[in-house]
Amino acid sequence: MSSLLLFFSSSCSLLLLLLFLSAPCLKVLVLIPTLEQLISSKETALTSEKARWMSSCYPCHVQSFSPPYSDSKNLIYHLKGCQGLGNKGSSPFTSVVSAAKVCGAAAESPSVKRLHLLVADKDFSFKAGQWVDFFIPGVSVVGGFSICSSPRLLKQERMIELAVKYANHPPALWIHNQCTLDSEVAVRVGGEFFFDPQPTDASRNLVLIAGGVGINPLLSILRHAADLHRDWANKGSGYEVGTIKLFYSAKNTSELLFKQNILDLVNEFPEKIACSLHVTKQTTQISAELQPYITEGRITEKEIRDHISKETLFYICGPPPMTDFFSKQLENSHVPKEHICFEKWW
């Protein structure tokens, strides 16, 4: 509360000005202490976790590793500046805002950079297919990036994976041009696009339709489904996954993200997982390894229609024209709306 009073007392002129503004602006004043309380409530827990973080061995382990945002006040002040700038669907009052540290970065394609983030807050969780608000110190604009890793990776190693396409959007520019190992950020889960079956739910087939970087949330769903199938095969209990077919389109094979990860899952579970990879502007020879899975040209309506059944759920993520086209075609084919999920990012 003392920091809140200091914040208000040092901004008297701003308060006087805001009193004359419209109701939506006054709502910002109400939200600021609520968000501060949310973050402050994590400060003690974050500090108490320091020993565990320093002794933990992760793939990105470095000497003298300290927890992300050990000075959590910096995070509080930064998030005050970002309040109200989160993406549609995020919920600052029900979702955990966690500090995170970049512990891995690599080029996934000529235009996409892959990040591994070590997440500080043990209460942070997500469902396969969701995205994160991405808060960067010193950048007032909040990013929104789909998580492409499975929830199990977070549970086992406290890590999430993102793949961000180059763009003039400030958060994407920061990731491509300034982000380095050990860069500190904050993340908050959002979104209603997810696959989170419970053990007693009826088995469903999945058809995943991706365009470009829209593969990210669908890869998370694919990986999660594979984890669920491993559990079922090993223990004979849990959720029984149906068949999974991935349709994925990109400009060329170099822009087919995570293609080796996808093929690894197809080869591990040939009776469960299949993929059809489409390229629309391929100018070079396609490798022998990829050739059996590649179709030159766009994903067609007929390909999707052949997979329609009462037991099938459809997840679509890509450019708006693509998601609009396939969602409307599925509705016209009498697929129930509750069986069609889509996400648009462009």
Summary of the structure (lengths in Angstrom):
residues: 346
radius of gyration: 21.9
end to end distance: 40.4
largest distance: 68.9
contacts: 1086
relative contact order: 0.10
helix: 39%
strand: 25%
